[in-house]
Amino acid sequence: MDILKPTTAFLGTMYVGTNRLGRALTTPEKRDFASLLRKHDFVGASLVSLNFAFKLSRSRPAAQDLRDRAHVRLVEQGWDPGIVTLAKCLCRFVWSEHTHEKRERVAARRAEDGFLREQSIDHGAAPSVEDLALRLETERKEEARAAKRSASLRAAFVQAGDTVNQIWLDSWLAGVDSPAEMARSSGHDVSDFYRAADRRKRHVARLLAAEGGPTIEEDE
């Protein structure tokens, strides 16, 4: 037996995961894991991760698939409640699965592109290689623009000492867009988030003027 592997699924309050454990959970371990998840509001955390998955995929079936795969990752890779909340842990797994899926799609497009180029050599025509390349480049630019915009907005909030809007941005990126939920999880009064909206719009207006393009969409 590998002495580096734990002999139980739990080290204190930390759940080590079946990958590190090197085996499936025993029946008592499954009960203990279920109890730990209930203690940390697994249902609520799962809903947060589903909302985040939907923001990433813009498809309910795709979001549910991402959420379910995040659940599997949780069982396999483990979770330490002392380091990260269950909701954030699941959202990280959702993001990881989403980016992995995107890399697979890009690889598939490149393979398709290569096939079409080979076909064009054989048959003297390339019906959609240019469209495929344009679609891929557009997606790359949109992803880079969104990441840059979020980073710029966060920097503006930090510079202004606007902690409420920093919480808003973290929550929005995690799939939470309800001011009431943000207030509940952060300990702030919900009115703080409604007042923060005007400040946020001013920040957004400045960033929009600087970059000359569209900005983050939000539901007020």
Secondary structure by P-SEA (a helix, b strand, c coil): ccccccccccccccccccccccccccaaaaaaaaaaaaaaaaaaaaaaaaaaaaaacccaaaaaaaaaaaaaaaaacccccccccaaaaaaaaaaaaaaaaaaaaaaaaaaaaaaaaaaaaaccccccaaaaaaaaaaaaaaaaaaaaaaaaaaaaaaaacaaaaaaaaaaaaaccccaaaaaaaacccaaaaaaaaaaaaaaaaaaaaaaccccccccc
